[in-house]
């Protein structure tokens, strides 16, 4: 990605001062502007946002405006808060652990993008909504990323992470604000079931911090603050491609890994429905999806996209995919955060 790419970026902190706030019916006729709510890493200078914006605008004539809402859980919260005064057209970044909440909240409007059924595998689509309220655009399994230059051993299971050798050496993300944080909780729920709180009690001494989102947490990891961080099996590929190092690895646990499938959807009462549909069509096109592996560092949902060599070297594929009921995971989050606050 060219760092010189222009990003028409609207930060969450100032959005209330822009044309997006207090829109009247007249304002809602935005014509050629398409507003997309998403999360911070997607619209960063190294993420896919800038190049997607550039190509989408060139191909369609629409003006694309990104709105950074923080992380995935914060993204959902903002859309729900605004459901009676919709400010955006598309929401991008809701995953399989919060899709049920989004549907129940009534914030989404069903739309099946052009060629979506043909190009997105059934097993990927099945992780989200069966009515096309959300369309998958990428996916990966969660994994603990390990620094091979550290002085601690590489873990081989979730249980290993409770070993005192990892005291204050694990970086996690807050499940109340971060989808990777929530995904890790779902992973532990899938493995430990009704014993999950006991697991977290044992894990607590080894947690260095609970970052608010992936960008903050992984940033600390790259600075060497801890040798382990929750991320994705695809993350080491980025270090191979851009840092020319295989220092960081994603160990595959025999017990299995939970998966994250991220989706995008059109918001109910979107001010620019036509533009929203054009964006959804483009998002899962071969051209847009080909941008994701080396910017988003996730597997593209479109099966036609060939993965780069660094994925074949550094992005292991778990043999066991785990899942947990979102309602059970939500209930576990409350109990787990209470344990961590003690």
FENMOGI-V495720 format. One record per pair of residues at least 24 apart in sequence whose ideal C-beta (glycine too) atoms are under 6 Angstrom apart, sorted by the first residue. I is the first residue (numbers start at 1). J is the second residue. D is the distance in whole Angstrom. If there is no record, write none. Layout:
<<I & J & D> <I & J & D>>
//
This chain:
<<1 & 51 & 6> <1 & 295 & 5> <3 & 45 & 5> <5 & 50 & 3> <5 & 51 & 6> <7 & 50 & 5> <8 & 65 & 5> <9 & 66 & 6> <10 & 65 & 6> <10 & 67 & 5> <11 & 68 & 6> <12 & 68 & 6> <12 & 69 & 6> <20 & 87 & 5> <28 & 271 & 4> <30 & 271 & 5> <30 & 272 & 5> <32 & 62 & 5> <32 & 63 & 5> <33 & 63 & 5> <33 & 65 & 6> <34 & 62 & 5> <34 & 64 & 5> <34 & 89 & 5> <34 & 272 & 6> <34 & 275 & 4> <34 & 279 & 5> <35 & 65 & 5> <35 & 88 & 4> <35 & 89 & 5> <36 & 66 & 6> <36 & 90 & 4> <36 & 92 & 6> <37 & 67 & 5> <37 & 69 & 5> <37 & 75 & 6> <37 & 88 & 5> <37 & 91 & 5> <38 & 92 & 4> <38 & 93 & 5> <39 & 71 & 5> <39 & 72 & 6> <39 & 75 & 6> <39 & 93 & 5> <40 & 68 & 5> <40 & 215 & 5> <41 & 215 & 5> <43 & 68 & 5> <47 & 295 & 6> <48 & 291 & 5> <48 & 292 & 6> <48 & 295 & 4> <48 & 296 & 5> <51 & 291 & 5> <52 & 288 & 6> <56 & 282 & 5> <60 & 278 & 5> <62 & 275 & 5> <71 & 177 & 5> <71 & 178 & 4> <71 & 213 & 4> <72 & 179 & 3> <73 & 177 & 5> <74 & 177 & 5> <76 & 102 & 6> <79 & 107 & 5> <80 & 105 & 5> <80 & 107 & 6> <83 & 107 & 5> <86 & 267 & 5> <86 & 269 & 5> <88 & 267 & 6> <89 & 270 & 4> <89 & 272 & 5> <89 & 276 & 4> <90 & 264 & 6> <90 & 266 & 6> <90 & 276 & 5> <90 & 279 & 6> <91 & 265 & 6> <91 & 267 & 6> <92 & 264 & 4> <93 & 262 & 6> <94 & 134 & 6> <94 & 263 & 6> <95 & 179 & 5> <95 & 260 & 5> <95 & 262 & 5> <96 & 127 & 4> <96 & 128 & 6> <96 & 261 & 5> <97 & 182 & 5> <97 & 183 & 6> <97 & 186 & 5> <97 & 326 & 6> <99 & 128 & 5> <99 & 129 & 6> <99 & 134 & 6> <100 & 326 & 5> <103 & 129 & 6> <103 & 133 & 6> <107 & 267 & 6> <107 & 268 & 6> <108 & 133 & 4> <108 & 265 & 5> <109 & 266 & 5> <109 & 268 & 5> <111 & 266 & 5> <111 & 277 & 6> <111 & 280 & 6> <113 & 280 & 4> <113 & 281 & 5> <113 & 284 & 5> <114 & 281 & 5> <116 & 284 & 6> <119 & 302 & 5> <119 & 304 & 6> <120 & 301 & 5> <121 & 303 & 5> <124 & 261 & 6> <124 & 301 & 6> <127 & 261 & 4> <128 & 261 & 6> <128 & 263 & 5> <133 & 265 & 5> <134 & 263 & 3> <134 & 265 & 4> <135 & 263 & 6> <135 & 264 & 6> <136 & 261 & 5> <136 & 263 & 5> <136 & 301 & 4> <137 & 264 & 5> <137 & 283 & 5> <137 & 301 & 5> <138 & 262 & 5> <138 & 292 & 5> <138 & 296 & 6> <138 & 298 & 4> <138 & 300 & 6> <138 & 301 & 6> <139 & 261 & 4> <139 & 299 & 5> <140 & 232 & 4> <140 & 233 & 6> <140 & 234 & 5> <140 & 298 & 5> <140 & 299 & 6> <141 & 233 & 5> <141 & 257 & 4> <141 & 259 & 5> <141 & 318 & 5> <142 & 183 & 5> <142 & 187 & 6> <142 & 257 & 6> <142 & 258 & 5> <143 & 232 & 6> <143 & 233 & 5> <143 & 250 & 4> <144 & 228 & 5> <145 & 229 & 5> <145 & 231 & 5> <145 & 235 & 5> <145 & 248 & 6> <145 & 250 & 6> <146 & 228 & 6> <146 & 249 & 5> <146 & 251 & 6> <147 & 227 & 4> <148 & 247 & 5> <149 & 247 & 6> <150 & 227 & 3> <152 & 227 & 6> <154 & 251 & 5> <157 & 253 & 5> <157 & 255 & 6> <158 & 191 & 6> <162 & 202 & 4> <162 & 203 & 5> <166 & 206 & 4> <167 & 205 & 6> <167 & 206 & 6> <168 & 208 & 5> <169 & 226 & 5> <169 & 227 & 5> <169 & 228 & 6> <170 & 206 & 5> <170 & 207 & 5> <170 & 228 & 5> <171 & 208 & 6> <171 & 209 & 6> <171 & 217 & 5> <171 & 220 & 6> <171 & 221 & 5> <171 & 226 & 5> <171 & 229 & 4> <172 & 207 & 6> <172 & 210 & 5> <172 & 230 & 5> <173 & 211 & 5> <173 & 217 & 5> <174 & 210 & 5> <174 & 212 & 6> <175 & 333 & 5> <177 & 212 & 5> <178 & 213 & 5> <180 & 214 & 5> <180 & 230 & 6> <183 & 258 & 6> <183 & 260 & 5> <184 & 230 & 5> <185 & 329 & 6> <185 & 332 & 6> <185 & 333 & 6> <186 & 258 & 5> <186 & 324 & 4> <186 & 329 & 5> <187 & 258 & 4> <189 & 324 & 4> <189 & 328 & 6> <189 & 329 & 5> <189 & 332 & 5> <190 & 258 & 6> <190 & 322 & 4> <190 & 324 & 4> <191 & 255 & 6> <196 & 332 & 5> <197 & 335 & 5> <200 & 336 & 5> <200 & 339 & 5> <201 & 339 & 6> <233 & 315 & 6> <233 & 316 & 5> <234 & 297 & 5> <234 & 298 & 6> <234 & 315 & 4> <236 & 314 & 4> <237 & 310 & 4> <237 & 311 & 5> <237 & 314 & 4> <237 & 315 & 5> <238 & 297 & 5> <240 & 310 & 4> <240 & 313 & 6> <240 & 314 & 5> <241 & 310 & 4> <250 & 316 & 6> <252 & 316 & 5> <252 & 318 & 5> <256 & 320 & 3> <256 & 322 & 4> <257 & 318 & 4> <258 & 322 & 5> <259 & 321 & 5>>
//
